[in-house]
Amino acid sequence: MLNNRTAIKQDEQQIIELWDRSVTATHDFLLQEDKQAMRGEIPSFLPFVDVQLWHDEDKLVGFSGRKENSLEMLFIEPKYMGQGYGTAILQELVLNHGVTLLDVNEQNAAAKKFYFKNGFRIYSHSKLDGQNRPYPILHLSNQSISQ
């Protein structure tokens, strides 16, 4: 049974460590120095998004960060990937929290496949990520967006 709660400041280290494990498992295209820089930036992003910790009974399976209708982050503990948790979390966020937009690294084939399978489609593309690093970003929506 999946449940969630809002993250608090004391959860920050746990969030960073889960992020690190998840990114290590899924973002093999990142340069190590960029990954380290991103890890250090996480605390500055957290106050600006609704961060939810997602549990199955007593085990933390992932976390999400949402700002209005945009999913800013969704990371799953690697040992729980492929077990339906990501889909359950995403569906909860779409159906009950109005998520219609998200960004995904173009180089992250598994994440692209996951979001496409869940009804998201590309509406725009950026050559750089949000911090102007050379990681192309696909901007996705689960609604029709006219260009």
N, C-alpha and C positions, 0 to 999 in steps of 0.2 A: 504494500500500500504506500504510494508515493505521497509525501506531504512536504510542505515548505514553510519556511519562516524567514522573516526579514533579517538580514545580516546586521550585526552590530560591530562597533569598533574592535571589540575583543576577538572577532572572527577573522580579522584581516590577515594574520599570518597563515591561518588554515586555508584561506582563499588563495593567497599567493602560492602556497605549496601545491595545492590542487591544480592551479593554473599551470605551474611549471611542469608537473607530471603530464598533464593533458597536452600541452604544447610540445613537449618532448616526444610524445607518442604520435602527434598528428601534423606537426609543422616542420618537417625535415628540410624544408627549403630556406629556413631562417638561418642567417649567419649567427654564430654564437654571441658575438658582441651585440647584435641587434636584439637577440632574445634577452640578454642580460639587461640591456637598457629598457626594454619593454617591461620586464619584471619589476624594475625599479620605479616605473611610471604607474603601476597598478594602484598604489594607495592614493595617488592624486585624482584618479578617475572615479573611485568608489563613492565619494560623497555626492556625485552628480547623477547617479543612477539608482534605481530601485533594485538593490541586490538581494536576491533570494537564495537561500541554501535549500537544496532539495535532498530529502532523506527517504530511504526505504527502511522503515522501522528505525533502527539506531545507526544505520550506516549512511554516511554522506556520499551521495552518488554524483553530485554536481552542483554548479551554481549558475545563476543567470543574472544579467543586469539589463534593465529596461529603462528607457527614458521615453515617456509618453507612448507612442505607438511603434517605437523603434527598439528592436532587440539589439543591445549594444555588446552583449557578451553571453555566450553559452558554452560552458566547459564541463565535460564529463570526466569523472575519474576513469583512467584507462581500463582498469579491471572490470568496469561496468559498461564499457562501450559495446555496442552491438546487441544489447539486451533489451532495447525498447525504452530505456529511460530518457534519452534525448528526444525521441518522438513524443513521449508522454508530456515532458516538460514543455516542448514547443507547442503542442496542441493546447495545453492549459493556458499558455501565454497568448496564443492566438484567440482562442474561444472566450476566455474570461478576462483578458487584460488588453485586448484590442491591438495586439502586435500585428502590423502589416508590412513593416520594413525591416531590413537587416542588411549588413555588409558581410561579405565573405572573401577571404583571400583567394584570388583566382588560381593560385598554385596548390590550394588545398582540395585535391580531387575528391576525397571522401566527404568533406563538409559540403562541397557543391552538390554532390550526388544526394546527400541527406536532405538538403534544403529543396532541391528540385523535386525529390520524391514526396516532400511535404507541401507541394503546391506553390513554391516560390519561383519566380522567374526574373531574369535580368531585365532591368529597365535602364541601367546606366553603368558606366565603367570609368574607373580612375587609374591612371598609370602609377600613382604613388599612394601609399597608405595615409592615414590621418596625421601622421607625424612626418610626412614627406620622405619616407623611406621607399626604396625601389621595390615595393611589393604591390603589384596590381590588385585592385579591389573591384569586386563585382557588387553593385548595388542591386538588391533583390526586393521584390514586392510580391505579395500574394493577392494583389488586386490589380486590375487593369489601370495602368498609368499612361496617359497620353503624353507623348514626347513634346 
